[in-house]
Amino acid sequence: MSDVVNLRRARKDRDRRRREGEAAENRAKFGRGKVEKLTTQAQDALETRRLDGHRLESPADPDSDSST
């Protein structure tokens, strides 16, 4: 025979594991220092500049109205 399971305890354990997983994700996402954030931001900017530098055509400027 199997053991008797307290459903309230099982539900609380399940919720606790889910919250721990979310907390781990948030620590990885938001628990970085200022230097790490600035480094990531600089790398993203560099990647964007490199990607834009390899464009065949420049995108149309949405602010200018060339139809008038």
C-alpha positions as CSV (number, residue, x, y, z in Angstrom):
1,M,0.0,0.0,0.0
2,S,1.1,3.5,-0.5
3,D,1.6,6.2,2.1
4,V,-1.2,8.7,3.0
5,V,-0.5,12.1,1.5
6,N,-1.7,15.3,3.2
7,L,-3.0,17.3,0.2
8,R,-2.7,20.6,2.0
9,R,1.0,19.9,2.7
10,A,1.6,18.7,-0.9
11,R,0.0,21.8,-2.2
12,K,2.1,24.0,0.1
13,D,5.3,22.2,-1.0
14,R,4.4,22.6,-4.6
15,D,3.8,26.3,-4.2
16,R,7.0,26.7,-2.3
17,R,9.0,25.0,-5.0
18,R,7.4,27.3,-7.6
19,R,8.1,30.4,-5.6
20,E,11.7,29.3,-5.1
21,G,12.1,28.8,-8.9
22,E,10.7,32.3,-9.5
23,A,13.0,33.8,-6.9
24,A,16.0,32.1,-8.5
25,E,15.0,33.6,-11.9
26,N,14.6,37.1,-10.4
27,R,17.9,36.8,-8.7
28,A,19.6,36.1,-12.0
29,K,17.6,38.8,-13.7
30,F,17.8,41.6,-11.2
31,G,20.5,40.7,-8.7
32,R,23.4,42.1,-10.7
33,G,25.7,44.8,-9.7
34,K,26.1,48.2,-11.4
35,V,29.2,47.2,-13.3
36,E,27.6,44.1,-14.6
37,K,24.5,46.0,-15.8
38,L,26.7,48.7,-17.5
39,T,28.8,45.9,-19.2
40,T,25.7,44.2,-20.5
41,Q,24.3,47.5,-21.7
42,A,27.5,48.3,-23.5
43,Q,27.7,44.9,-25.1
44,D,24.1,45.2,-26.3
45,A,24.8,48.7,-27.8
46,L,27.9,47.3,-29.6
47,E,26.0,44.4,-31.0
48,T,23.3,46.8,-32.2
49,R,25.8,49.1,-33.9
50,R,27.5,46.2,-35.6
51,L,24.2,44.8,-36.8
52,D,23.1,48.2,-38.1
53,G,26.5,48.7,-39.8
54,H,25.9,45.6,-41.9
55,R,22.5,46.7,-43.2
56,L,22.2,47.0,-47.0
57,E,19.8,49.9,-46.8
58,S,19.1,52.3,-44.0
59,P,15.6,52.1,-42.6
60,A,13.2,54.8,-43.6
61,D,13.0,57.7,-41.1
62,P,9.4,57.5,-39.6
63,D,9.6,61.1,-38.4
64,S,10.2,62.7,-41.8
65,D,7.2,63.0,-44.1
66,S,8.5,62.6,-47.6
67,S,5.1,62.4,-49.3
68,T,4.4,66.1,-49.0
